[in-house]
Amino acid sequence: MNEFQRVLITGIGIVSPLGLDVPSTWQRLVEGKSGIDYITAFDSTGFDTQIAGEVKGFDPEDYLDRKEARRMDRFAQLAAVAAQEACRRAQLDPRSGDPYRVGVIIGSGIGGIITLSQQQEVLSQRGPKRVSPFLIPMMLADMASAQVSMVTGAMGANYCLVSSCSSGADALGQGWEMVRRGQEDIVLAGGSEAPVSPIAVAGFNSMRALSRFNESPQEASRPFDIQRDGFVMSEGAAVLVLESESSAQRRGVLPLAELRGYGATSDAHHLTEPGPTGQSAARAMLLALESSRLDPSHVDYVNAHGTSTPLNDRQETKAIKLALGEEAHRIPISSTKSMTGHLLGAGGALEAAICVQALLNEALPPTINLRERDPECDLDYTPNQARHQQVRVAMSNSFGFGGHNSVLVFTHSDCPTP
């Protein structure tokens, strides 16, 4: 008898460069639309990169108390709004039950970098006495999870998980562990990031990590294409309601999908470069399948990390082949970062939500801008057009600076356990 609870997904919320909620984001994804454009958050004159995936038309005061919204960094605002949508979809009000059985884990790679950089300017130009008293509670990376807790009334375990670009995926993985072992009935898990600021763009430019294809922003993110030259930085948030099967039944809510497995490893190789053999990333995929009690023959879709950097895309392709063997050439793969850009610590959470949508809608988002394939990237990346087909099992890869490898496996809620 299985001693662990099944972990169901009963709600999702998204704020992204493609839309302010799940329906608008998903619609633009399957249409193959890009959310990348010229930076408007600051004057990017003189920067090597002048493009980003910004959340357009977002006014936090449309969703949050005006006074409280002004005391949140943008990354916390985005998380709070995504969590509200997820709770609505799940018909969940933590205050109506036992709020101590509802936890929150929101990952973020950078946290409140906008507030920190703005207040550093205040310090430099106006002196220490003019620095905002809200600097510290706005910049801390755990403030997205704290604000989600306060907005929703969730009073269980509440913390931030930081593992670079794997943060959102690891938050979901840890939430899965908490629910399956009975520590919490429900966990609001996901990621949030708002890094579009001068210091972040300048820093990533110094590493030569960002695309410099400023001539045509919507074509700049080109995963697996021979002409790719770096990732496009983006902002946004995604939150999923992870709930035990017994809790969902008690509340009478229908699940959207099941989070079936999670695997994580470390390359132990380099601060920014992926491991050269792909073996560690492959091991994370196999661990996720093993914990799902599935094997490569069950996988119908892989949402790749697919950053559009030369090294990542080659190494991820290698890792997928190592993990999935002969099945690797059968399974359709896509990098939705071609449309959303890279949300850094929120990327894994957004792509998890996209996997749930793929399961629900039997549709695979494309990898746009894939015009001339890199010969070393020779798998089926669903180029340029969405594909409509049944999806029962979806895998999502997230890899981060520092050698973090995190993989999630999702299934239809009625998919039998082998």
PEWORA-V787100 format. One record per pair of residues at least 12 apart in sequence whose ideal C-beta (glycine too) atoms are under 7 Angstrom apart, sorted by the first residue. I is the first residue (numbers start at 1). J is the second residue. Records with the same first field share a line. If there is no record, write none. Layout:
BEGIN
I: J / J
END
This chain:
BEGIN
4: 180 / 181
5: 179 / 180 / 182 / 244 / 245 / 246
6: 245 / 258
7: 176 / 179 / 180 / 242 / 244 / 258 / 259
8: 243 / 245 / 248 / 255 / 258 / 413
9: 240 / 241 / 242 / 255 / 256 / 257 / 258 / 259 / 356
10: 90 / 241 / 243 / 248 / 253 / 255 / 256
11: 86 / 87 / 89 / 90 / 92 / 241
12: 86 / 89 / 240 / 256 / 353 / 356
13: 82 / 83 / 84 / 85 / 86 / 89 / 238 / 239
14: 82 / 238 / 350 / 353
15: 55 / 58 / 78 / 81 / 82 / 236 / 237
16: 35 / 55 / 236 / 340 / 350
17: 35 / 36 / 53 / 54 / 55 / 234 / 236 / 340 / 341
18: 33 / 35 / 339 / 340
20: 57 / 58
21: 85
22: 85
26: 357
29: 336 / 339 / 354 / 365
30: 363 / 365 / 386
32: 339 / 366 / 368 / 384 / 385 / 386
33: 339
34: 218 / 339 / 368
35: 53 / 339 / 340 / 341
36: 51 / 52 / 53 / 217 / 218 / 220 / 221 / 232 / 341
37: 51 / 217
38: 50 / 51 / 217
39: 51 / 52 / 196
40: 54
41: 54 / 196 / 197
42: 197 / 198
47: 201 / 202 / 205
48: 205 / 212
49: 201 / 205 / 210 / 211 / 212 / 214
50: 214
51: 214 / 217 / 220 / 232
52: 196 / 232 / 233 / 234 / 341
53: 232 / 234 / 235 / 340 / 341
54: 196 / 235
55: 78 / 235 / 236
60: 77 / 81
63: 81 / 84
64: 77 / 80
71: 134 / 138
72: 138 / 147
73: 112 / 114 / 115 / 138 / 139 / 143 / 194
74: 114 / 194
75: 108 / 111 / 112 / 144 / 192 / 193 / 194
76: 143 / 144 / 147
78: 192 / 194 / 235 / 236 / 237
79: 106 / 144 / 147 / 148 / 192 / 237 / 239
80: 147 / 148 / 151
82: 190 / 237 / 238 / 239
83: 148 / 151 / 152 / 188 / 239
84: 151
86: 188 / 239 / 240 / 241
87: 152 / 241
90: 241 / 253
91: 253
92: 186 / 241
94: 152 / 153 / 154
95: 153
99: 153 / 154 / 155
100: 155 / 156
101: 156 / 184 / 185 / 186
102: 154 / 155 / 156 / 184 / 185 / 186
103: 154 / 156 / 157 / 158 / 178 / 184 / 187
104: 145 / 148 / 149 / 154 / 158 / 187 / 188
105: 145 / 159 / 161 / 171 / 174 / 175 / 187 / 189
106: 144 / 145 / 148 / 160 / 171 / 190 / 191 / 192
107: 160 / 161 / 162 / 167 / 168 / 170 / 171 / 191 / 345 / 349
108: 141 / 144 / 160 / 162 / 167 / 191 / 192 / 193 / 345
109: 162 / 164 / 165 / 167 / 193 / 344 / 345
110: 193 / 195 / 200 / 344 / 345
111: 139 / 140 / 141
112: 138 / 139 / 140 / 143
113: 195 / 197 / 199 / 200
114: 194 / 197
115: 135 / 138 / 139
116: 139
117: 197 / 198 / 199
119: 131 / 132 / 135
141: 160 / 162
142: 159 / 160
144: 160 / 192
145: 158 / 159 / 160
146: 158
148: 188
152: 188
154: 188
156: 184
157: 178 / 184
161: 174
163: 400 / 404 / 406
164: 345 / 400 / 401 / 402 / 404
165: 344 / 345 / 347 / 398 / 399 / 400 / 401
166: 348 / 398 / 399 / 400 / 404 / 406
167: 191 / 345 / 348
168: 190 / 191 / 238 / 345 / 346 / 347 / 348 / 349 / 350
169: 348 / 349 / 352 / 396 / 398 / 406 / 408
170: 264 / 406
171: 189 / 190 / 191 / 349
172: 189 / 190 / 240 / 259 / 349 / 352 / 408
173: 262 / 264 / 406 / 408
175: 187 / 189 / 242
176: 242 / 259 / 262
179: 242 / 243 / 244
185: 243 / 244 / 247
186: 241 / 242 / 243 / 247
187: 242
188: 239 / 241
189: 239 / 240 / 242
190: 237 / 238 / 239 / 240 / 349
191: 237 / 238 / 345 / 346 / 348 / 349
192: 237 / 346
193: 235 / 236 / 343 / 344 / 345 / 346
194: 235
195: 233 / 235 / 344
196: 233 / 235
200: 233
201: 233
204: 233
207: 272
209: 230 / 231 / 309
210: 230 / 231 / 232 / 233
211: 229 / 230 / 231 / 232 / 308
212: 229 / 230
213: 229
219: 369
220: 232
221: 308 / 337 / 338 / 341 / 369
222: 308 / 338 / 369 / 370
223: 306 / 307 / 308 / 313 / 335 / 337 / 338 / 367
224: 306 / 313 / 335 / 367 / 370 / 373 / 374 / 377 / 381
225: 369 / 370 / 371 / 372 / 373 / 374
226: 372 / 373 / 374
227: 372
228: 308 / 309 / 310 / 313
230: 308 / 309
231: 307 / 308 / 309 / 337 / 342
232: 341 / 342
233: 341 / 342 / 344
234: 340 / 341 / 342 / 343
235: 343
236: 343 / 346 / 350
237: 346
238: 346 / 349 / 350 / 352 / 353
240: 352 / 353
242: 259
255: 413
256: 356 / 360 / 413
257: 356 / 359 / 410 / 411 / 412 / 413
258: 410 / 411 / 413 / 415
259: 408 / 410
260: 292 / 294 / 409 / 410 / 411
261: 288 / 289 / 291 / 292 / 409
262: 288 / 291 / 408
263: 284 / 285 / 286 / 287 / 288 / 291 / 407
264: 284 / 405 / 406
265: 280 / 283 / 284 / 405
266: 280 / 403 / 404 / 405
267: 280 / 403 / 405
268: 403
269: 403
270: 403
271: 401 / 402
272: 401
273: 311
274: 311 / 312 / 315 / 399
275: 403
278: 315 / 318 / 319 / 322
279: 322
280: 405
281: 316 / 319 / 399 / 405
282: 319 / 322 / 323
284: 405 / 406 / 407
285: 319 / 323 / 395 / 407
286: 323
288: 395 / 407 / 408 / 409
289: 409
292: 409
293: 417 / 418
294: 393 / 409 / 418
296: 324 / 325 / 327
297: 327
298: 393
299: 324 / 327 / 331 / 393 / 395
300: 331 / 391 / 392 / 393 / 394
301: 331 / 332 / 358 / 364 / 391 / 394
302: 320 / 331 / 333 / 395 / 397
303: 334 / 336 / 351 / 354 / 355 / 394 / 396 / 397
304: 316 / 333 / 334 / 335 / 397
305: 397 / 398 / 399
306: 335 / 337 / 367
307: 337 / 342
308: 337
312: 399
313: 374 / 377
314: 374 / 376 / 377
316: 397
317: 376 / 377 / 379
320: 379
328: 379
329: 379 / 380
332: 364 / 380 / 382 / 387
333: 379 / 380 / 381 / 382
334: 364 / 365 / 366 / 367 / 381 / 382
335: 367 / 381
336: 351 / 354 / 365
338: 367 / 368 / 369
339: 368
347: 398
348: 396 / 398 / 406
351: 396
352: 396 / 408
355: 394 / 396 / 410
356: 410
358: 391 / 394
359: 391 / 394 / 410 / 412
362: 388 / 389 / 390 / 391
363: 386 / 388
364: 382 / 386 / 387 / 389 / 391
365: 386
366: 382 / 383 / 384 / 385 / 386
367: 381 / 382 / 383
368: 384
370: 383 / 384
392: 411 / 412 / 415
393: 409 / 411 / 415
394: 410
395: 407 / 409
396: 408
END
